[in-house]
Amino acid sequence: MLCKYALTVAGVSYDIPISCLRNWDEIKYSLKRSDLGGVVRTFTSKFEFIDFAFYLLLEEYFKNEFNSNATITVLCIDNNHTYSNQLFTCQLDFSTFSHDGYVVSVNSIDDSIDSLLKARKSTQYEIPVSEVKSDKVLNYDRISVFNSVKYYPYDKDFGSKEPVAPKNDEVVINYNGQNTGNTIVFPLLDGDKSEMYNSSVITLLDNFDPSNYGGLIKFNATTEVEVKMNFHVVRSSNSAFSIRMVIIEGHANTTVGSFYSGNGNEFDVNCTVKVSSRYARAGNLLKIDFTADPYTSSYLKISKFKEFSIKYSSIDKPVSVDVIPPINLLKGLIKSINTEKKEIFCEINSGVDERLDMALILAAESVRGILEAKIYTSYKKFMDWMESEFGFVQKIDGNTIRFVHRDSLFTKDIVKEIGVNHSNFSYSVDESRIYSTVSVGYEKQEYDNINGRDEFRFTTEYTSGINVTTNKLELISPYRADVYGIEFLVQERGKDTTDNKSDNDVFFVGAKYDSSTDKYVLVRNGYTVTGVLNSTMMFNSMYWQRAMLEANKKFLGVFAGKLKFASSDGNSDVAVNDIALKDDFTINERLATCGIVSVETSECDIPKNSDSIITVEEGGYLYAGYYENVDVCIGRADGSKYKLIVQSVSKCE
């Protein structure tokens, strides 16, 4: 390859002959693709300068030592016989400077964008949400939450002539039936309210406060309620008896259900009664009572107590949440990484996956409503999210970082036909691309909440049917899509002095702009969800595990034709648009195979289009593949060494 070298020292550029580079025959550059992503360029890391270049660098070093400034540029000749094609430019690292009186040895600094990102991709940055947020907020209109209040009966005497004392685990209600009337309010205390998440729908009452008329709860909004009892009863008689649920509406008492009705002095009560929204309306009261025996010394003994609970579903008031478009977060991360103030542009291809086009990122602190919220993330987490969720990978074009769908990096165009003019051919299988198991989804979250049992956006495992390896492919998003996680954080609003274990987490939702409210609204239309408690208010269904598999389908096709469900960390009974999480995932197309072809050619010119096919003929077969690695020696015309990811193998015509 005909090349020219330019050495720039202290801002002055010098064209230096090849004789000024002692290791000229070792200088090379490579094109490399990792993890079936974009192709990047690397080059020689060490240079040895002699003659004229030796003295230029020696003088610069003695004058400025570690602050010395020098770069090496390599240009190759074009079709017009001018040196206009710049292969690379790199800074020289004077902290590695050494000389023996004849040769200056100094390493280069790979200051490419790719090198910068590799060095800092795992650093977690703290970015103020105010710097990256959209000027529109999300109207988070909540999700239906299941609430539960547990009650406990207690000993009480309503004027019995001969009260009975409780034994062991008994609770005894003594009464004088001639004074109490036909019914007696069940003495109950609310004990465990830890799973009561929305107190605006109902108000808990003291049912022995005369102003409450025996009411146990008051409805503040229309809802549906489920009351469950489970215990053993021993009575003082075997006359007709019932435990009733009564709705008080104004002066009217309406019996809407019975937990027990019959004769007998000993029996089990194990019953659930539901109150429909017809009765559970704002202003009404709910009362639990039982029929009284007409005797002066009567009792009701309760033992083997298991449950007395009131459960209801509720939707709390909407709140506004700051949101971050993915491109804004990408730019914010690159700004944090790019302390050298390089000119770097960022792009994310749109119109490829509508799930990405509608995605908005939420910082946990924003969800909690904390003032001056921050988002905590790294470039690697952003990359992992883009890849696992949408099948998008990084591609660097000059000074532009572009996220594109992986499929676009593997076109059907043939850019070079090597034919039979090659040497050192070899074909092998890349075992690292073969997986027996695929884990897809999100990290399992431990909720201190009964509603978490309904969440399905956790990790799901599928098997590929391959037994020759134990490799596991993980398509796990570091950003969360679990709707209950968002809901539980919103419930923490107003508690900003208390740390939450999710405060550093990053969430995302599918939303679209609504011009009528000038806010983003959650997208629910187009996704029919079954297998969950409340499907009508469910959101983020487009980000379930099957959609993640679909986004990476051709990538998965490299090693598998079908994935079979194995297990799930969450609700595995869910289905979206009639497709069940447990269904087989069939793959009928692929980016490439697990084969690798290595060849050497005498040509130094390699195709610039790194996304197209290169073909090689060997032994009557045509091998078509994509760049995995190409090495080109700049100083010597030693040709090129190709390592290709095999896309297909066919017989030569």
C-alpha positions as CSV (number, residue, x, y, z in Angstrom):
1,M,0.0,0.0,0.0
2,L,1.5,3.4,-1.1
3,C,1.4,5.6,2.0
4,K,2.7,8.9,3.2
5,Y,3.5,9.8,6.8
6,A,3.1,13.2,8.4
7,L,4.5,14.0,11.8
8,T,3.0,17.1,13.5
9,V,5.1,18.5,16.4
10,A,4.1,21.6,18.4
11,G,1.6,22.4,15.7
12,V,4.0,22.2,12.8
13,S,3.5,19.4,10.2
14,Y,6.4,17.6,8.6
15,D,6.2,15.0,5.8
16,I,8.6,12.3,6.8
17,P,10.0,9.6,4.6
18,I,9.4,5.9,5.5
19,S,13.1,5.7,6.4
20,C,12.3,7.8,9.5
21,L,10.2,4.9,10.9
22,R,12.3,1.9,12.0
23,N,9.3,-0.4,12.5
24,W,7.6,0.7,9.2
25,D,7.0,-2.9,8.3
26,E,5.0,-3.5,11.5
27,I,2.6,-0.6,11.0
28,K,-0.9,-1.9,10.2
29,Y,-4.6,-1.2,10.7
30,S,-7.5,-3.5,11.3
31,L,-11.3,-3.5,11.0
32,K,-13.0,-5.4,13.7
33,R,-16.6,-6.4,14.5
34,S,-17.5,-7.7,18.0
35,D,-20.7,-9.3,19.1
36,L,-22.2,-9.0,15.6
37,G,-22.3,-5.2,16.0
38,G,-20.8,-2.3,14.1
39,V,-17.3,-2.5,12.6
40,V,-14.6,-0.3,14.2
41,R,-11.0,0.5,13.1
42,T,-7.8,0.0,15.2
43,F,-4.2,0.6,14.3
44,T,-0.6,0.1,15.5
45,S,0.0,1.3,19.0
46,K,3.8,1.7,19.0
47,F,6.1,3.8,16.7
48,E,9.9,3.8,16.5
49,F,11.3,7.1,15.0
50,I,14.8,7.6,13.7
51,D,16.8,10.2,11.7
52,F,15.0,13.5,11.2
53,A,11.9,12.4,13.1
54,F,14.1,11.3,16.1
55,Y,15.5,14.8,16.6
56,L,12.2,16.5,16.2
57,L,10.6,14.4,18.9
58,L,13.7,14.5,21.2
59,E,13.8,18.3,21.1
60,E,10.0,18.5,21.8
61,Y,10.3,16.2,24.7
62,F,13.3,18.0,26.3
63,K,11.4,21.3,26.0
64,N,8.0,20.2,27.3
65,E,8.4,16.7,28.7
66,F,5.0,15.2,29.4
67,N,3.2,18.2,28.0
68,S,4.8,17.6,24.6
69,N,2.4,17.6,21.7
70,A,2.9,15.5,18.6
71,T,0.7,13.4,16.2
72,I,1.3,10.9,13.5
73,T,-0.9,10.8,10.4
74,V,-1.0,8.1,7.8
75,L,-2.4,8.9,4.3
76,C,-2.7,6.5,1.4
77,I,-2.9,7.2,-2.3
78,D,-6.2,7.5,-4.2
79,N,-7.2,6.8,-7.7
80,N,-6.0,10.2,-8.8
81,H,-2.5,9.4,-7.4
82,T,-2.8,11.9,-4.6
83,Y,-2.4,11.2,-0.9
84,S,-5.9,12.2,0.1
85,N,-7.2,9.2,1.9
86,Q,-6.4,9.6,5.6
87,L,-6.2,6.1,7.2
88,F,-5.8,7.5,10.7
89,T,-4.3,10.2,12.9
90,C,-3.3,9.6,16.5
91,Q,-1.7,11.5,19.3
92,L,1.7,10.3,20.7
93,D,1.8,9.5,24.4
94,F,4.9,11.1,25.9
95,S,4.5,9.3,29.2
96,T,5.8,6.2,27.2
97,F,8.7,8.1,25.7
98,S,12.1,6.4,25.6
99,H,15.3,6.7,23.4
100,D,18.7,5.0,23.1
101,G,20.4,7.8,21.3
102,Y,19.3,6.5,18.0
103,V,15.6,5.5,18.2
104,V,12.7,7.3,19.9
105,S,10.1,4.8,21.0
106,V,6.6,6.2,21.9
107,N,3.2,4.7,22.0
108,S,0.2,6.2,20.3
109,I,-3.0,7.2,22.0
110,D,-6.0,5.8,20.3
111,D,-8.2,8.9,20.7
112,S,-10.9,7.6,18.5
113,I,-14.5,7.8,19.7
114,D,-14.6,4.1,19.9
115,S,-11.6,4.1,22.2
116,L,-13.0,6.9,24.3
117,L,-16.3,5.0,24.8
118,K,-14.6,1.7,25.6
119,A,-12.5,3.4,28.3
120,R,-15.5,5.1,30.0
121,K,-18.5,3.0,29.1
122,S,-18.9,1.4,32.5
123,T,-18.6,4.6,34.5
124,Q,-21.8,5.5,36.2
125,Y,-22.7,9.1,35.7
126,E,-25.0,11.3,37.7
127,I,-27.0,13.5,35.3
128,P,-29.5,16.2,36.4
129,V,-32.8,15.4,34.9
130,S,-33.3,19.1,34.1
131,E,-30.5,18.9,31.6
132,V,-31.9,16.0,29.5
133,K,-35.7,16.0,30.1
134,S,-38.4,16.8,27.5
135,D,-40.2,20.1,27.8
136,K,-43.4,18.0,28.0
137,V,-44.3,15.8,31.0
138,L,-45.9,12.4,31.2
139,N,-49.5,12.3,32.6
140,Y,-49.1,9.1,34.6
141,D,-52.8,8.1,35.1
142,R,-51.9,5.2,37.4
143,I,-52.7,1.5,37.4
144,S,-55.3,-0.4,39.3
145,V,-53.9,-1.5,42.7
146,F,-55.2,-4.3,44.9
147,N,-55.6,-3.2,48.5
148,S,-56.2,-5.3,51.6
149,V,-57.0,-4.5,55.3
150,K,-56.9,-7.3,57.9
151,Y,-59.2,-7.2,60.8
152,Y,-59.3,-9.1,64.1
153,P,-62.3,-9.9,66.3
154,Y,-61.9,-9.1,70.0
155,D,-63.6,-10.0,73.3
156,K,-66.7,-8.0,74.1
157,D,-69.6,-8.2,76.6
158,F,-73.0,-6.8,75.6
159,G,-74.5,-7.2,79.1
160,S,-74.7,-11.0,79.5
161,K,-76.1,-12.2,82.8
162,E,-73.5,-15.0,82.9
163,P,-70.5,-14.1,80.7
164,V,-68.2,-16.9,79.6
165,A,-64.4,-16.4,79.8
166,P,-62.3,-17.1,76.7
167,K,-59.9,-20.2,76.7
168,N,-56.8,-20.8,74.7
169,D,-57.1,-19.0,71.3
170,E,-60.8,-18.1,71.7
171,V,-62.4,-14.7,71.3
172,V,-65.7,-14.6,73.1
173,I,-68.6,-12.2,72.4
174,N,-71.0,-12.3,75.3
175,Y,-74.5,-10.7,75.0
176,N,-77.9,-10.4,76.5
177,G,-80.2,-11.1,73.6
178,Q,-83.2,-9.5,75.3
179,N,-81.4,-6.1,75.4
180,T,-79.4,-6.1,72.2
181,G,-82.1,-6.4,69.6
182,N,-82.2,-8.8,66.6
183,T,-78.6,-8.1,65.4
184,I,-75.3,-7.3,67.0
185,V,-72.4,-5.4,65.3
186,F,-69.4,-7.7,65.0
187,P,-66.6,-6.3,67.2
188,L,-63.6,-5.9,64.9
189,L,-60.3,-4.0,65.0
190,D,-58.3,-3.1,61.9
191,G,-54.9,-4.6,62.5
192,D,-52.7,-4.9,59.5
193,K,-53.0,-2.0,57.1
194,S,-49.6,-2.4,55.4
195,E,-51.2,-3.4,52.1
196,M,-53.7,-0.5,52.0
197,Y,-52.0,1.6,49.3
198,N,-54.9,4.0,48.5
199,S,-56.8,5.3,51.4
200,S,-58.7,7.9,49.4
201,V,-61.2,5.3,48.2
202,I,-62.3,4.1,51.6
203,T,-62.1,5.4,55.2
204,L,-61.7,2.9,58.1
205,L,-64.2,3.5,60.9
206,D,-64.7,2.5,64.5
207,N,-67.8,0.4,64.2
208,F,-68.8,1.1,67.8
209,D,-68.7,4.8,67.5
210,P,-72.4,5.8,67.6
211,S,-71.9,8.3,64.7
212,N,-70.9,5.5,62.4
213,Y,-74.1,3.4,62.9
214,G,-72.1,0.2,63.1
215,G,-70.2,0.9,59.9
216,L,-66.8,-0.6,59.5
217,I,-65.7,1.3,56.4
218,K,-67.0,4.3,54.5
219,F,-66.8,4.5,50.7
220,N,-65.4,7.7,49.3
221,A,-65.7,6.6,45.7
222,T,-67.4,3.9,43.7
223,T,-65.5,0.7,43.8
224,E,-65.9,-3.1,44.4
225,V,-65.1,-4.8,47.7
226,E,-64.4,-8.4,48.6
227,V,-64.8,-9.4,52.3
228,K,-63.4,-12.8,53.4
229,M,-63.9,-14.7,56.7
230,N,-62.2,-17.9,57.8
231,F,-62.6,-19.1,61.4
232,H,-64.5,-21.6,63.7
233,V,-67.6,-20.7,65.7
234,V,-69.2,-22.2,68.8
235,R,-72.6,-20.7,69.9
236,S,-74.7,-20.9,73.0
237,S,-77.7,-22.3,71.0
238,N,-78.6,-24.0,67.7
239,S,-81.3,-21.6,66.6
240,A,-81.3,-19.9,63.3
241,F,-78.2,-17.8,62.8
242,S,-76.5,-15.7,60.2
243,I,-73.4,-13.4,59.8
244,R,-74.4,-10.7,57.4
245,M,-72.9,-7.9,55.3
246,V,-75.0,-4.8,55.3
247,I,-74.8,-1.6,53.3
248,I,-76.0,1.5,55.1
249,E,-77.3,4.1,52.6
250,G,-78.8,7.1,54.4
251,H,-81.4,5.5,56.8
252,A,-81.7,2.3,54.8
253,N,-80.0,-0.9,55.7
254,T,-79.7,-3.5,52.9
255,T,-78.3,-6.9,53.4
256,V,-76.0,-7.6,50.4
257,G,-74.5,-10.9,51.5
258,S,-74.2,-13.6,54.1
259,F,-71.1,-15.4,55.4
260,Y,-73.1,-18.0,57.2
261,S,-76.7,-18.8,57.4
262,G,-78.2,-21.9,59.1
263,N,-78.8,-23.7,62.4
264,G,-76.2,-25.3,64.7
265,N,-74.1,-24.4,67.6
266,E,-70.7,-25.3,66.1
267,F,-69.5,-24.8,62.5
268,D,-66.8,-23.3,60.3
269,V,-67.1,-20.0,58.6
270,N,-65.1,-19.9,55.4
271,C,-66.7,-17.6,52.9
272,T,-66.0,-14.6,50.6
273,V,-68.7,-12.1,49.8
274,K,-68.3,-9.4,47.1
275,V,-70.0,-6.0,47.1
276,S,-70.6,-4.7,43.7
277,S,-70.2,-1.0,42.7
278,R,-74.0,-0.8,42.8
279,Y,-73.7,-0.7,46.6
280,A,-70.1,0.3,47.1
281,R,-70.8,4.0,46.3
282,A,-69.5,7.2,47.8
283,G,-71.1,8.0,51.1
284,N,-72.3,4.5,51.9
285,L,-71.2,2.5,54.9
286,L,-70.4,-1.2,55.2
287,K,-71.4,-3.0,58.3
288,I,-70.8,-6.6,59.5
289,D,-73.3,-8.0,62.1
290,F,-74.8,-11.3,63.3
291,T,-78.3,-12.3,64.5
292,A,-78.7,-12.5,68.2
293,D,-80.3,-15.3,70.3
294,P,-83.1,-14.2,72.5
295,Y,-81.5,-15.2,75.8
296,T,-80.0,-13.3,78.6
297,S,-76.7,-15.2,78.7
298,S,-75.7,-15.9,75.1
299,Y,-72.3,-16.1,73.6
300,L,-70.4,-16.5,70.3
301,K,-67.0,-18.1,70.5
302,I,-64.5,-17.6,67.7
303,S,-61.4,-19.9,67.4
304,K,-58.9,-21.2,64.9
305,F,-58.9,-17.7,63.4
306,K,-57.3,-17.5,60.0
307,E,-58.6,-14.5,58.2
308,F,-61.0,-11.6,58.3
309,S,-60.1,-9.2,55.5
310,I,-61.5,-6.5,53.3
311,K,-60.0,-6.2,49.8
312,Y,-60.6,-3.7,47.1
313,S,-59.1,-2.4,43.9
314,S,-58.4,1.3,43.4
315,I,-56.8,3.8,41.0
316,D,-55.2,6.8,42.6
317,K,-55.1,10.3,41.2
318,P,-52.9,11.0,38.1
319,V,-49.5,12.7,38.6
320,S,-47.1,14.4,36.2
321,V,-43.6,12.9,35.7
322,D,-40.6,14.4,33.9
323,V,-39.5,12.2,31.0
324,I,-36.3,11.8,29.0
325,P,-36.3,11.0,25.3
326,P,-33.6,8.3,24.6
327,I,-31.6,10.7,22.2
328,N,-31.4,13.2,25.1
329,L,-30.0,10.7,27.5
330,L,-27.5,9.5,24.9
331,K,-26.3,13.1,24.3
332,G,-26.2,13.6,28.1
333,L,-24.0,10.5,28.6
334,I,-21.7,11.5,25.7
335,K,-21.3,15.0,27.2
336,S,-20.3,13.4,30.5
337,I,-17.9,11.1,28.8
338,N,-16.4,13.6,26.4
339,T,-14.4,15.7,28.8
340,E,-11.9,16.4,26.0
341,K,-14.6,18.4,24.2
342,K,-14.3,16.4,21.0
343,E,-16.9,17.2,18.3
344,I,-19.2,14.2,18.6
345,F,-22.7,13.9,17.2
346,C,-25.4,11.5,18.3
347,E,-28.2,9.8,16.3
348,I,-30.8,7.1,16.9
349,N,-32.5,5.7,13.8
350,S,-36.2,6.2,13.9
351,G,-39.0,4.6,11.9
352,V,-37.6,1.1,12.5
353,D,-39.3,0.0,15.7
354,E,-42.4,1.9,16.9
355,R,-41.7,0.7,20.4
356,L,-38.4,2.6,20.4
357,D,-40.0,5.7,18.8
358,M,-42.5,5.8,21.7
359,A,-40.1,5.0,24.4
360,L,-39.5,7.6,27.2
361,I,-37.1,7.2,30.0
362,L,-37.9,8.0,33.7
363,A,-35.5,8.5,36.5
364,A,-36.6,6.9,39.7
365,E,-36.2,10.2,41.5
366,S,-38.5,11.9,39.0
367,V,-41.1,9.2,39.6
368,R,-40.9,9.8,43.3
369,G,-41.4,13.5,42.7
370,I,-38.0,14.5,44.2
371,L,-36.9,18.1,43.4
372,E,-33.7,18.4,41.4
373,A,-34.0,14.8,40.4
374,K,-31.0,13.0,38.9
375,I,-30.7,10.0,36.7
376,Y,-27.9,7.5,37.4
377,T,-26.7,5.4,34.5
378,S,-23.7,4.4,32.3
379,Y,-23.1,4.3,28.6
380,K,-22.9,0.5,28.8
381,K,-26.3,0.3,30.5
382,F,-27.7,2.5,27.7
383,M,-26.2,0.2,25.1
384,D,-27.4,-2.9,26.8
385,W,-30.9,-1.5,27.0
386,M,-30.9,-0.6,23.3
387,E,-29.6,-4.0,22.3
388,S,-31.7,-6.2,24.5
389,E,-34.9,-4.3,24.1
390,F,-34.8,-3.1,20.5
391,G,-32.0,-5.0,18.8
392,F,-30.1,-1.7,18.3
393,V,-26.4,-1.5,18.4
394,Q,-23.7,1.2,18.2
395,K,-22.2,2.2,14.9
396,I,-19.5,4.9,14.7
397,D,-19.3,6.9,11.5
398,G,-16.5,9.4,11.7
399,N,-17.4,11.7,14.6
400,T,-21.0,10.4,14.8
401,I,-22.3,7.8,17.2
402,R,-25.3,6.2,15.6
403,F,-27.6,3.6,17.1
404,V,-29.0,1.4,14.3
405,H,-30.8,-2.0,14.2
406,R,-28.3,-4.8,14.0
407,D,-30.1,-6.2,11.0
408,S,-29.1,-3.1,8.9
409,L,-25.4,-4.0,9.5
410,F,-25.8,-7.2,7.5
411,T,-27.0,-6.4,4.0
412,K,-27.4,-8.8,1.0
413,D,-25.2,-6.7,-1.3
414,I,-21.9,-8.3,-2.5
415,V,-19.1,-5.8,-2.2
416,K,-16.1,-8.0,-3.0
417,E,-15.6,-11.4,-4.7
418,I,-12.2,-12.8,-3.7
419,G,-12.8,-15.9,-5.8
420,V,-10.0,-18.5,-5.8
421,N,-7.2,-15.9,-5.5
422,H,-6.3,-16.5,-1.9
423,S,-4.2,-18.6,0.4
424,N,-4.3,-20.2,3.9
425,F,-8.1,-20.9,3.7
426,S,-9.7,-22.4,6.8
427,Y,-13.3,-22.9,8.0
428,S,-14.2,-23.4,11.6
429,V,-17.2,-23.1,14.0
430,D,-17.3,-20.3,16.5
431,E,-18.6,-22.0,19.6
432,S,-19.0,-18.7,21.4
433,R,-22.1,-18.0,19.2
434,I,-23.9,-21.2,20.2
435,Y,-26.2,-21.0,23.2
436,S,-28.3,-23.6,24.9
437,T,-30.3,-21.1,27.0
438,V,-31.6,-17.6,26.4
439,S,-32.5,-15.4,29.3
440,V,-34.6,-12.4,28.2
441,G,-36.4,-9.6,30.1
442,Y,-35.5,-7.7,33.2
443,E,-33.9,-8.3,36.6
444,K,-36.3,-9.8,39.1
445,Q,-37.7,-7.2,41.6
446,E,-38.7,-8.1,45.1
447,Y,-41.9,-6.2,46.0
448,D,-43.1,-5.8,49.5
449,N,-46.6,-5.8,48.0
450,I,-49.3,-8.3,47.0
451,N,-49.7,-6.6,43.6
452,G,-46.2,-7.6,42.6
453,R,-47.4,-11.1,42.0
454,D,-49.1,-9.9,38.9
455,E,-46.0,-8.4,37.3
456,F,-44.7,-10.3,34.3
457,R,-41.8,-8.1,33.0
458,F,-39.0,-10.0,34.8
459,T,-36.6,-12.6,33.5
460,T,-37.8,-15.5,31.3
461,E,-35.7,-18.4,30.2
462,Y,-36.0,-20.3,27.0
463,T,-34.1,-23.3,25.7
464,S,-32.7,-23.7,22.2
465,G,-32.6,-27.5,22.1
466,I,-28.8,-27.4,21.7
467,N,-26.9,-29.7,24.0
468,V,-23.3,-29.3,22.8
469,T,-22.7,-26.3,25.0
470,T,-23.8,-24.7,28.3
471,N,-23.5,-21.1,27.0
472,K,-26.3,-18.8,28.0
473,L,-27.2,-15.7,26.1
474,E,-28.6,-12.9,28.2
475,L,-30.8,-10.2,26.7
476,I,-31.5,-8.5,30.0
477,S,-32.4,-4.8,30.0
478,P,-30.8,-2.8,32.8
479,Y,-33.7,-0.3,32.5
480,R,-37.0,-1.4,34.1
481,A,-40.4,-1.7,32.4
482,D,-42.3,-3.1,35.3
483,V,-45.5,-1.1,35.8
484,Y,-45.9,-1.9,39.5
485,G,-42.4,-0.7,40.2
486,I,-43.4,2.7,38.8
487,E,-46.7,2.7,40.7
488,F,-45.0,1.8,44.0
489,L,-42.5,4.6,43.6
490,V,-45.2,7.2,42.9
491,Q,-46.9,6.1,46.1
492,E,-43.6,7.2,47.8
493,R,-44.1,10.8,46.8
494,G,-43.9,13.1,49.7
495,K,-41.3,10.9,51.4
496,D,-38.3,12.5,49.9
497,T,-36.3,12.4,53.1
498,T,-36.4,8.6,53.1
499,D,-34.2,6.7,50.7
500,N,-35.8,4.0,48.6
501,K,-33.9,1.0,47.3
502,S,-35.1,1.9,43.8
503,D,-33.9,5.5,43.8
504,N,-31.0,4.8,41.4
505,D,-33.1,2.8,39.0
506,V,-34.1,3.8,35.5
507,F,-37.5,3.1,34.1
508,F,-39.0,3.6,30.7
509,V,-42.6,3.7,29.3
510,G,-44.3,3.6,25.9
511,A,-46.1,7.0,25.5
512,K,-47.3,9.4,22.8
513,Y,-47.8,13.2,22.8
514,D,-51.4,14.3,23.3
515,S,-52.0,17.8,21.9
516,S,-55.2,18.2,23.8
517,T,-53.5,18.1,27.2
518,D,-50.0,19.1,26.0
519,K,-48.6,16.1,27.8
520,Y,-47.4,12.6,27.0
521,V,-50.0,9.8,27.7
522,L,-49.3,6.1,28.2
523,V,-50.0,3.9,25.2
524,R,-52.4,1.1,25.9
525,N,-54.3,0.7,22.7
526,G,-53.3,-2.1,20.4
527,Y,-52.3,-4.5,23.2
528,T,-54.8,-6.9,24.6
529,V,-53.4,-8.4,27.8
530,T,-54.8,-11.5,29.5
531,G,-53.6,-13.4,32.6
532,V,-53.4,-10.3,34.8
533,L,-55.6,-9.0,37.5
534,N,-56.5,-5.7,35.7
535,S,-55.9,-5.7,31.9
536,T,-57.6,-2.4,31.0
537,M,-55.1,-0.2,32.8
538,M,-52.1,-2.3,32.0
539,F,-49.3,-0.5,30.1
540,N,-45.8,-1.2,28.8
541,S,-47.2,-4.4,27.3
542,M,-45.1,-3.7,24.1
543,Y,-42.0,-4.2,26.2
544,W,-42.7,-7.7,27.3
545,Q,-40.1,-10.5,26.8
546,R,-41.6,-11.8,23.5
547,A,-41.2,-8.4,21.9
548,M,-37.6,-8.4,22.9
549,L,-37.1,-11.8,21.3
550,E,-38.8,-10.5,18.2
551,A,-36.5,-7.4,18.0
552,N,-33.4,-9.8,18.1
553,K,-35.0,-12.5,16.0
554,K,-32.3,-12.7,13.2
555,F,-29.5,-12.5,15.8
556,L,-31.1,-15.5,17.6
557,G,-31.4,-17.3,14.3
558,V,-27.6,-17.5,14.1
559,F,-27.8,-20.5,16.5
560,A,-31.5,-21.5,16.9
561,G,-34.6,-22.3,14.9
562,K,-36.9,-22.4,17.9
563,L,-36.9,-21.4,21.5
564,K,-39.0,-23.3,24.1
565,F,-40.3,-21.7,27.3
566,A,-38.5,-23.0,30.4
567,S,-39.3,-20.7,33.3
568,S,-40.2,-17.2,34.4
569,D,-39.4,-15.1,37.5
570,G,-42.8,-13.4,37.3
571,N,-46.3,-14.0,36.2
572,S,-45.9,-16.7,33.4
573,D,-49.7,-16.9,32.6
574,V,-49.7,-13.7,30.7
575,A,-50.5,-13.4,27.0
576,V,-50.4,-10.3,24.8
577,N,-52.5,-10.2,21.6
578,D,-53.3,-13.9,22.0
579,I,-49.6,-14.8,22.1
580,A,-48.7,-16.5,25.4
581,L,-45.4,-16.1,27.2
582,K,-45.1,-19.9,27.3
583,D,-45.6,-20.4,23.6
584,D,-42.7,-21.6,21.5
585,F,-40.8,-18.8,19.7
586,T,-40.2,-19.9,16.1
587,I,-37.3,-18.4,14.2
588,N,-37.2,-18.6,10.4
589,E,-34.5,-16.2,9.4
590,R,-31.0,-15.4,10.5
591,L,-28.2,-12.8,10.1
592,A,-25.5,-15.4,9.6
593,T,-24.3,-18.8,10.7
594,C,-21.8,-19.8,13.4
595,G,-19.1,-20.5,10.8
596,I,-15.9,-18.6,10.4
597,V,-13.8,-18.4,7.2
598,S,-10.2,-17.2,7.3
599,V,-8.2,-16.4,4.1
600,E,-5.3,-14.3,3.0
601,T,-5.1,-12.3,-0.3
602,S,-2.4,-10.4,-2.0
603,E,-4.5,-7.3,-2.3
604,C,-4.1,-4.4,0.1
605,D,-7.3,-2.6,-0.9
606,I,-10.3,-3.7,1.2
607,P,-13.9,-2.6,0.8
608,K,-15.0,0.5,2.7
609,N,-18.5,-0.8,3.0
610,S,-18.2,-3.0,6.0
611,D,-21.8,-4.1,6.1
612,S,-21.9,-6.0,2.8
613,I,-21.0,-9.5,1.7
614,I,-17.5,-10.8,0.6
615,T,-17.4,-14.1,-1.2
616,V,-14.6,-16.7,-1.3
617,E,-14.4,-19.9,-3.4
618,E,-12.8,-23.0,-2.1
619,G,-13.1,-26.7,-3.0
620,G,-16.2,-26.1,-5.2
621,Y,-18.1,-24.2,-2.6
622,L,-18.9,-20.5,-2.4
623,Y,-18.6,-19.0,1.1
624,A,-20.4,-15.7,1.6
625,G,-19.7,-13.7,4.7
626,Y,-19.2,-10.4,6.6
627,Y,-16.2,-8.8,8.2
628,E,-15.3,-10.0,11.6
629,N,-11.7,-9.0,11.3
630,V,-9.4,-7.7,8.5
631,D,-5.7,-6.9,9.0
632,V,-3.8,-4.8,6.4
633,C,-0.1,-4.0,6.7
634,I,0.5,-0.4,5.6
635,G,4.2,-0.4,5.1
636,R,4.6,-3.6,3.2
637,A,2.5,-5.0,0.3
638,D,1.8,-8.2,2.2
639,G,-1.9,-8.2,1.2
640,S,-4.8,-8.6,3.6
641,K,-5.9,-11.2,6.1
642,Y,-9.7,-11.7,6.2
643,K,-11.7,-13.4,8.9
644,L,-15.3,-13.6,7.8
645,I,-18.6,-14.4,9.6
646,V,-20.2,-16.9,7.2
647,Q,-23.6,-16.0,6.0
648,S,-24.1,-18.9,3.7
649,V,-22.3,-21.8,1.9
650,S,-23.4,-23.0,-1.5
651,K,-22.0,-25.0,-4.3
652,C,-20.3,-23.1,-7.0
653,E,-22.2,-22.9,-10.3
